Amino acid sequence: MDDERLRRVFRSALNLGDEVEVDVLEYRGIDKWDSLAHMALVAALEDEFDIMIDIDDVIDMSSFGKARELLEKHLV
């Protein structure tokens, strides 16, 4: 798993600067990660890693760590 690539997707989808420590982010833990941004993040992950994320995983993806687990599940 390429954590730096995942960090770049998070930064881009959530419009975050390099100074933000992405690894500790949690859904709704910052103003920029609301429900609309969550869907944009899901779409960005699907595009970047060429995967399809099912609805249960969309709901369960509540942190950077959970996103990493999701990608590992998809063997990325």
TORVEX-140727 format. One record per atom (N, C-alpha, C): residue number from 1; residue in three letters; z, x, y negated. Coordinates in nm, 4 decimals. Each point is the difference from the previous one (the first is absolute). Layout:
<pts>
PT   n res        w        u        v
PT NUM ALA        Z        X        Y
...
</pts>
This chain:
<pts>
PT   n res        w        u        v
PT   1 MET   0.0000   0.0852   0.1185
PT   1 MET   0.0000  -0.0852  -0.1185
PT   1 MET   0.0000   0.0889  -0.1237
PT   2 ASP  -0.0908  -0.0284  -0.0886
PT   2 ASP  -0.0136   0.0759  -0.1245
PT   2 ASP   0.0780  -0.0712  -0.1102
PT   3 ASP   0.1256   0.0410  -0.0197
PT   3 ASP   0.0854  -0.0658  -0.0987
PT   3 ASP  -0.0557   0.0110  -0.1412
PT   4 GLU  -0.0641   0.1108  -0.0323
PT   4 GLU  -0.0531   0.0166  -0.1361
PT   4 GLU  -0.1115  -0.1011  -0.0265
PT   5 ARG  -0.0814  -0.0237   0.0985
PT   5 ARG  -0.1059  -0.1011  -0.0140
PT   5 ARG   0.0616  -0.1384  -0.0213
PT   6 LEU   0.1040  -0.0313   0.0742
PT   6 LEU   0.0705  -0.1273  -0.0155
PT   6 LEU   0.0631  -0.0090  -0.1386
PT   7 ARG   0.0591   0.1091  -0.0474
PT   7 ARG   0.0583   0.0012  -0.1352
PT   7 ARG  -0.1070  -0.0285  -0.1057
PT   8 ARG  -0.1171   0.0600   0.0156
PT   8 ARG  -0.1091  -0.0233  -0.0959
PT   8 ARG  -0.0409  -0.1468  -0.0033
PT   9 VAL  -0.0060  -0.0637   0.1163
PT   9 VAL  -0.0346  -0.1425   0.0053
PT   9 VAL   0.1069  -0.0816  -0.0718
PT  10 PHE   0.1257   0.0287   0.0242
PT  10 PHE   0.1089  -0.0712  -0.0676
PT  10 PHE  -0.0108   0.0189  -0.1511
PT  11 ARG  -0.0186   0.1251  -0.0432
PT  11 ARG  -0.0070   0.0265  -0.1442
PT  11 ARG  -0.1177  -0.0740  -0.0648
PT  12 SER  -0.1121   0.0019   0.0666
PT  12 SER  -0.1191  -0.0645  -0.0539
PT  12 SER   0.0157  -0.1522  -0.0024
PT  13 ALA   0.0390  -0.0596   0.1123
PT  13 ALA   0.0106  -0.1454   0.0099
PT  13 ALA   0.1080  -0.0570  -0.0914
PT  14 LEU   0.1085   0.0747  -0.0170
PT  14 LEU   0.1112  -0.0484  -0.0831
PT  14 LEU  -0.0038   0.0568  -0.1417
PT  15 ASN  -0.1049   0.0790  -0.0288
PT  15 ASN  -0.0163   0.0585  -0.1335
PT  15 ASN   0.1236   0.0810  -0.0415
PT  16 LEU   0.0366   0.0965   0.0842
PT  16 LEU   0.1177   0.0834  -0.0219
PT  16 LEU  -0.0411   0.1419  -0.0351
PT  17 GLY   0.0787   0.0636  -0.0818
PT  17 GLY  -0.0244   0.1389  -0.0357
PT  17 GLY   0.0508   0.0950   0.1063
PT  18 ASP  -0.0388   0.1260  -0.0130
PT  18 ASP   0.0411   0.1024   0.0957
PT  18 ASP   0.1506   0.0246  -0.0007
PT  19 GLU   0.0664  -0.0385  -0.1074
PT  19 GLU   0.1442   0.0243  -0.0100
PT  19 GLU   0.0825  -0.0966   0.0853
PT  20 VAL  -0.0610  -0.1084   0.0464
PT  20 VAL   0.0714  -0.0992   0.0807
PT  20 VAL   0.0104   0.0489   0.1437
PT  21 GLU   0.1213   0.0011   0.0536
PT  21 GLU   0.0207   0.0400   0.1387
PT  21 GLU  -0.0327  -0.1194   0.0901
PT  22 VAL  -0.1152   0.0032   0.0574
PT  22 VAL  -0.0539  -0.1119   0.0762
PT  22 VAL   0.0748  -0.0218   0.1310
PT  23 ASP   0.0475   0.1054   0.0621
PT  23 ASP   0.0615  -0.0092   0.1327
PT  23 ASP   0.1201  -0.0942   0.0056
PT  24 VAL   0.0640  -0.0267  -0.1111
PT  24 VAL   0.1198  -0.0843  -0.0011
PT  24 VAL  -0.0281  -0.1416  -0.0509
PT  25 LEU  -0.1252  -0.0305  -0.0286
PT  25 LEU  -0.0337  -0.1306  -0.0554
PT  25 LEU   0.0239  -0.1120   0.1005
PT  26 GLU   0.0485  -0.1120  -0.0537
PT  26 GLU   0.0179  -0.1210   0.0788
PT  26 GLU  -0.0631  -0.1158  -0.0748
PT  27 TYR  -0.0512  -0.0960   0.0763
PT  27 TYR  -0.0616  -0.1182  -0.0578
PT  27 TYR   0.0973  -0.0676  -0.0959
PT  28 ARG  -0.0490  -0.0287  -0.1184
PT  28 ARG   0.0770  -0.0596  -0.1106
PT  28 ARG   0.1114   0.0914  -0.0498
PT  29 GLY  -0.0014   0.1255   0.0434
PT  29 GLY   0.0971   0.0973  -0.0486
PT  29 GLY  -0.0367   0.0508  -0.1387
PT  30 ILE  -0.1275  -0.0171  -0.0352
PT  30 ILE  -0.0485   0.0326  -0.1336
PT  30 ILE  -0.0846  -0.1178  -0.0482
PT  31 ASP  -0.0099  -0.0170  -0.1308
PT  31 ASP  -0.0754  -0.1125  -0.0562
PT  31 ASP  -0.1455  -0.0008   0.0436
PT  32 LYS  -0.0586   0.1169   0.0159
PT  32 LYS  -0.1425   0.0078   0.0330
PT  32 LYS  -0.0316  -0.0432   0.1430
PT  33 TRP   0.0989  -0.0050   0.0883
PT  33 TRP  -0.0259  -0.0407   0.1381
PT  33 TRP   0.0467  -0.1436   0.0196
PT  34 ASP  -0.0776  -0.0925  -0.0557
PT  34 ASP   0.0268  -0.1421   0.0181
PT  34 ASP  -0.0937  -0.0547   0.1076
PT  35 SER  -0.0038  -0.1306   0.0164
PT  35 SER  -0.0794  -0.0587   0.1083
PT  35 SER  -0.1496   0.0246  -0.0176
PT  36 LEU  -0.0502  -0.0054  -0.1223
PT  36 LEU  -0.1421   0.0267  -0.0229
PT  36 LEU  -0.0339   0.1462   0.0283
PT  37 ALA   0.0847   0.0895  -0.0459
PT  37 ALA  -0.0216   0.1425   0.0251
PT  37 ALA   0.0119   0.0299   0.1495
PT  38 HIS   0.0844  -0.0749   0.0687
PT  38 HIS   0.0153   0.0195   0.1448
PT  38 HIS  -0.1331  -0.0267   0.0707
PT  39 MET  -0.0668  -0.1067  -0.0394
PT  39 MET  -0.1282  -0.0319   0.0623
PT  39 MET  -0.1062   0.1039  -0.0359
PT  40 ALA   0.0045   0.0506  -0.1223
PT  40 ALA  -0.0930   0.1067  -0.0398
PT  40 ALA   0.0276   0.1258   0.0812
PT  41 LEU   0.1261   0.0286   0.0250
PT  41 LEU   0.0382   0.1158   0.0810
PT  41 LEU  -0.0493  -0.0159   0.1437
PT  42 VAL   0.0165  -0.1179   0.0555
PT  42 VAL  -0.0474  -0.0266   0.1361
PT  42 VAL  -0.1512   0.0226   0.0072
PT  43 ALA  -0.0734  -0.0544  -0.0968
PT  43 ALA  -0.1454   0.0172  -0.0023
PT  43 ALA  -0.0375   0.1476  -0.0128
PT  44 ALA   0.0719   0.0728  -0.0835
PT  44 ALA  -0.0276   0.1426  -0.0182
PT  44 ALA   0.0271   0.0781   0.1278
PT  45 LEU   0.1066  -0.0344   0.0707
PT  45 LEU   0.0301   0.0665   0.1274
PT  45 LEU  -0.1079  -0.0300   0.1031
PT  46 GLU  -0.0429  -0.1251   0.0053
PT  46 GLU  -0.1052  -0.0364   0.0948
PT  46 GLU  -0.1282   0.0768  -0.0292
PT  47 ASP  -0.0354   0.0103  -0.1280
PT  47 ASP  -0.1217   0.0721  -0.0380
PT  47 ASP   0.0115   0.1500   0.0278
PT  48 GLU   0.1098   0.0585  -0.0416
PT  48 GLU   0.0166   0.1448   0.0124
PT  48 GLU   0.0050   0.0460   0.1461
PT  49 PHE   0.0697  -0.0775   0.0826
PT  49 PHE   0.0225   0.0438   0.1376
PT  49 PHE  -0.0858  -0.0759   0.1013
PT  50 ASP  -0.0886  -0.0866  -0.0483
PT  50 ASP  -0.0933  -0.0750   0.0842
PT  50 ASP   0.0732  -0.0739   0.1127
PT  51 ILE   0.0984  -0.0806  -0.0407
PT  51 ILE   0.0788  -0.0804   0.0936
PT  51 ILE   0.0037  -0.1440  -0.0499
PT  52 MET   0.0421  -0.0901   0.0876
PT  52 MET   0.0277  -0.1383  -0.0371
PT  52 MET   0.1486  -0.0236   0.0219
PT  53 ILE   0.0683  -0.0445  -0.1027
PT  53 ILE   0.1443  -0.0220   0.0078
PT  53 ILE   0.0242  -0.1493   0.0191
PT  54 ASP   0.0694  -0.0360   0.1081
PT  54 ASP   0.0237  -0.1425   0.0254
PT  54 ASP   0.1135  -0.0513  -0.0880
PT  55 ILE   0.0103  -0.1305  -0.0097
PT  55 ILE   0.0924  -0.0641  -0.0942
PT  55 ILE   0.1455   0.0379   0.0260
PT  56 ASP   0.0383   0.0136   0.1267
PT  56 ASP   0.1383   0.0397   0.0301
PT  56 ASP   0.0305   0.1384  -0.0558
PT  57 ASP  -0.0956   0.0917   0.0099
PT  57 ASP   0.0195   0.1343  -0.0536
PT  57 ASP  -0.0022   0.0006  -0.1520
PT  58 VAL  -0.0816  -0.0874  -0.0604
PT  58 VAL  -0.0015  -0.0123  -0.1465
PT  58 VAL   0.1393  -0.0391  -0.0480
PT  59 ILE   0.0597  -0.0951   0.0684
PT  59 ILE   0.1340  -0.0476  -0.0378
PT  59 ILE   0.1049   0.1070   0.0263
PT  60 ASP  -0.0138   0.0724   0.1098
PT  60 ASP   0.0990   0.1005   0.0398
PT  60 ASP  -0.0083   0.1289  -0.0823
PT  61 MET  -0.1129   0.0230  -0.0663
PT  61 MET  -0.0190   0.1253  -0.0732
PT  61 MET   0.0783  -0.0043  -0.1315
PT  62 SER   0.1269   0.0312   0.0085
PT  62 SER   0.0904  -0.0161  -0.1138
PT  62 SER   0.0410   0.1317  -0.0653
PT  63 SER  -0.0611   0.1091   0.0430
PT  63 SER   0.0339   0.1299  -0.0577
PT  63 SER  -0.1098   0.1001   0.0350
PT  64 PHE   0.0063   0.1151  -0.0642
PT  64 PHE  -0.0923   0.1080   0.0344
PT  64 PHE   0.0174   0.0382   0.1462
PT  65 GLY   0.1242   0.0078   0.0449
PT  65 GLY   0.0282   0.0350   0.1389
PT  65 GLY  -0.0596  -0.0992   0.0979
PT  66 LYS   0.0084  -0.1278  -0.0325
PT  66 LYS  -0.0589  -0.1031   0.0865
PT  66 LYS  -0.1521   0.0123   0.0015
PT  67 ALA  -0.0598   0.0357  -0.1134
PT  67 ALA  -0.1446   0.0201  -0.0052
PT  67 ALA  -0.0389   0.1168   0.0899
PT  68 ARG   0.0789   0.1059  -0.0022
PT  68 ARG  -0.0256   0.1152   0.0876
PT  68 ARG   0.0070  -0.0428   0.1467
PT  69 GLU   0.1018  -0.0782   0.0361
PT  69 GLU   0.0137  -0.0497   0.1375
PT  69 GLU  -0.1204  -0.0854   0.0385
PT  70 LEU  -0.0457  -0.0821  -0.0923
PT  70 LEU  -0.1155  -0.0862   0.0236
PT  70 LEU  -0.1235   0.0836   0.0314
PT  71 LEU  -0.0216   0.1039  -0.0779
PT  71 LEU  -0.1153   0.0863   0.0236
PT  71 LEU   0.0106   0.0741   0.1322
PT  72 GLU   0.1201   0.0416   0.0349
PT  72 GLU   0.0203   0.0659   0.1292
PT  72 GLU  -0.0303  -0.0952   0.1139
PT  73 LYS   0.0369  -0.1272  -0.0177
PT  73 LYS  -0.0289  -0.1014   0.0993
PT  73 LYS  -0.1515  -0.0151   0.0201
PT  74 HIS  -0.0735   0.0160  -0.1086
PT  74 HIS  -0.1458  -0.0089   0.0059
PT  74 HIS  -0.0645   0.1353   0.0340
PT  75 LEU   0.0844   0.0955   0.0378
PT  75 LEU  -0.0454   0.1332   0.0426
PT  75 LEU  -0.0791   0.0733  -0.1085
PT  76 VAL   0.0428  -0.0183  -0.1236
PT  76 VAL  -0.0646   0.0700  -0.1120
PT  76 VAL   0.0719   0.1311  -0.0204
</pts>
